[in-house]
Amino acid sequence: MKKILTVITSAVLVMALLAACGAKKVELGSVMDSINSTYSLSGMKTIEDTDSLNRYYQIDPASVKQFAAVISSSAKDYNEIVIIEATDSKAAESIKTQLDARLRSQLSNAKSYDAGMVSMIEACEVKVSGNYVYLVIGENHEAIVAEIEKAIK
């Protein structure tokens, strides 16, 4: 009996170690740096803290584990990239709702002030992968989304 218990305990420990080794830690700031080096995000303003994130997106800071975000410095430009790791799946749903609202707002503004940007914004969408939620609005949104997805998977 003691031998069986030892074998079971050992097996559980090995599985736990393997599961822990498989967990991938993603540093969202590094992901954004990589995107910046590829797509030159000059003219973009970095959102530095969760209070600013809350101001722009109405996202509860307590629901954010980490994030990286840049927005256009100009009100006439709709480009932005927001990548957020939520604290859990419920927080991810809430963040998605807020980013969807932001996307709709940007689309509405474009329809009112810059019809040329409407089709570009309409092609964008909020994406969720596990606890990661991200929104990319810009000309290269498909390529940037692909880079984000590669980094977080």
N, C-alpha and C positions, 0 to 999 in steps of 0.2 A: 504494500500500500504506500509506504514511504517513497519507494522508488518511482511509482506511478505519479505521485504528487510532484516529485522533483522533476520528472520529465515534462509534465504539463506546465509547471511553473517556468521551466526553461524555454519551452516552446512559446509561451505567452510573452516572455521577455524578448525573445528573438523577433517575434512579429512586431512588437512595439518598437524595437530599435529599427527595423526595416521600414516601418511606417514613418518614423521620425526622420529617417534619412531621405525618404522620398519627398518630404515637404520642401517646397521651393520658396525661399524668401525673396520677394521681389521688392527692390528699392525704387519706388515710383519717381523719386527725384532723378535717379540715374536713367530711367526710361525717358523722362522728359529731356534730359541732357542729350541723349542719343537722338531723339526726334529733332531737337534744336540743331544739332550738328549736321543732320541730313537735310533738313528743310528750312534752315535759317529763319528762326522765329523773331528776327529783329522787328522792332516796332510793336512787340507784344509785351504786356506787363505781367509780371509774375504775381500770383496771389500767394502771399507769404504765410498766412496763418488761418486758423479755422474761423476766427471772427470775421475776417474778410470773405472767406468762403461762404459764411452765413449771410453776409451782406449782399453778395452777388446772387446767391442761389437758394437762400433760405434753408440751408442744410444745418441741422442740429449738430454742433461740434461733438457732442457725446456719441454720435453715430459713426464718427470717422476715426478709423485706425491710423490711416496715413493718406496723403493726397499730393498731387502735383497738378498745378493749373496755371494756364496763361490765357489772358484775354487781350483783345486789341486795345491799344492805347487811344484809338480814335473811335468816336461814337458813330462814325460813318462806315466803319469796317465791322464785319460780323464774325471774324475769325476768332476761334477760341478752342482750347483743348483742356478738358477736365478729366482727370483720372483719379478715382477715389476707391480706396479699400475700406469697405464698411466693417463695422465691428461684428456683424452677424447678418444672416439672410433677411431678417425683418428690417434692419437698418438699410440694407441694400435696396429693398423694395421702396422704402421711403425716399432714399436718395434718387432712385430712378424716377419717381414721381416728380421730384423737384427739378431734375434735369430735363424731363419731358416738358415741364412748364416753361423752363428757360428757352428750350428749342422753339416752342410755340410762340413765345414772346418775340424772339428774334425774327421768326418768320413773319409775324404780324407787323413788326417794325419795318422789315424789308418791303413788305407789300405797300406800306404807306409812304416810304421814303426812298426806296432804292429797288425798283422792280427788276433790275438786272441781276440782283443777288438772290431772288426768290427761288429759282430752279436749283441753285447750288445748295441753299439751305434745305429745300424740300428733299434733297437726296441724302441728307444726314439723318442720323437717328441715335438714340441713346442705346447703348449696348450693356449687357450684364453677363459676366462670366464668374460664377461662384459669388464671392463677396466683392468683386471688383465691378464698378460701374463707371462708364466713361462716355463722354460726348466729345466729338470732334466736329467742328464746323469750319470749313475752309476748302479751298480748291483741291488740296491733296488729301482730303479726308479718308478716302479708301485706303491709300497707302499707309497713312498714319495709323488708322485703325488696325491694319494688318500688323504693323510693327508693335502696337500695344498688345494685341492678341498673342503674338509670338513671345513677348516678354512675360506675360502673366500665365501662360500655360505650361 
